[in-house]
Amino acid sequence: MSIDFRLWREAVFARDNWICQKYGLRGGKLHPHHIQNFAQYPELRFAIDNGITLSEKAHKEFHKKYGIKNNTKGQLEEFLLR
């Protein structure tokens, strides 16, 4: 993990008050998730507004449903609503 990634990760968690945005649970094993995917949007990799806090469970569920590459903001919006 680069220092840029660690700083981005902590800033996303702090902004979301360490609460999973899918399940509303605070703390535990949290994962930062890129809203616009990491590979296709290198200019947004460390933009705080391009991250969202998910629990480990929610993050695994998202990637199980949508895969691990080329994820979209629309997929995330759909995932958060169901």
C-alpha positions in Angstrom: 0.0 0.0 0.0 1.4 3.3 -1.0 1.3 6.3 1.3 -1.2 8.0 -1.2 -3.5 5.0 -0.9 -3.3 4.9 2.9 -4.0 8.6 3.2 -6.9 8.2 0.7 -8.3 5.2 2.6 -8.2 6.9 6.0 -9.8 10.1 4.5 -12.7 8.1 3.0 -13.3 6.2 6.3 -13.2 9.5 8.3 -15.6 11.2 5.9 -18.0 8.3 6.2 -17.5 8.2 10.0 -16.2 4.6 9.8 -19.7 3.4 8.8 -20.4 0.9 6.0 -22.5 2.7 3.5 -24.3 -0.5 2.5 -25.2 -1.9 5.9 -24.9 1.1 8.3 -22.6 -0.7 10.6 -19.8 1.2 12.3 -16.2 -0.1 12.6 -15.2 -3.7 12.1 -13.3 -4.7 9.0 -13.8 -1.8 6.6 -12.7 -1.6 2.9 -12.5 1.6 0.8 -14.1 1.1 -2.5 -13.5 3.2 -5.6 -16.7 4.6 -7.1 -15.1 5.1 -10.6 -12.9 2.2 -11.1 -9.2 2.3 -10.2 -7.8 1.1 -13.6 -9.9 3.3 -16.0 -9.7 6.5 -14.0 -6.1 7.0 -12.8 -6.8 10.7 -12.2 -9.4 9.8 -9.6 -7.5 7.1 -7.7 -6.9 9.3 -4.7 -9.8 11.7 -4.9 -11.7 11.4 -1.6 -15.1 11.8 -3.4 -14.3 8.8 -5.5 -14.3 6.5 -2.5 -16.9 4.9 -0.3 -16.6 2.9 2.9 -17.9 -0.7 2.7 -17.7 -3.5 5.3 -15.6 -6.4 4.3 -18.8 -8.4 3.8 -20.4 -5.7 1.5 -17.2 -5.3 -0.5 -17.0 -9.1 -1.2 -20.7 -9.1 -2.1 -20.2 -6.3 -4.5 -17.3 -7.9 -6.4 -18.9 -11.3 -6.3 -21.9 -9.8 -8.1 -20.2 -7.4 -10.5 -16.7 -8.8 -10.9 -13.4 -7.1 -9.9 -12.6 -5.1 -13.1 -14.2 -2.3 -14.9 -16.8 -1.6 -12.3 -19.1 1.4 -12.7 -20.8 4.0 -10.5 -24.1 2.7 -11.8 -23.3 -0.8 -10.4 -22.4 0.7 -7.0 -25.7 2.7 -7.0 -27.7 -0.4 -7.8 -25.8 -2.4 -5.2 -26.5 0.2 -2.5 -30.2 0.2 -3.2 -30.8 -3.5 -3.0 
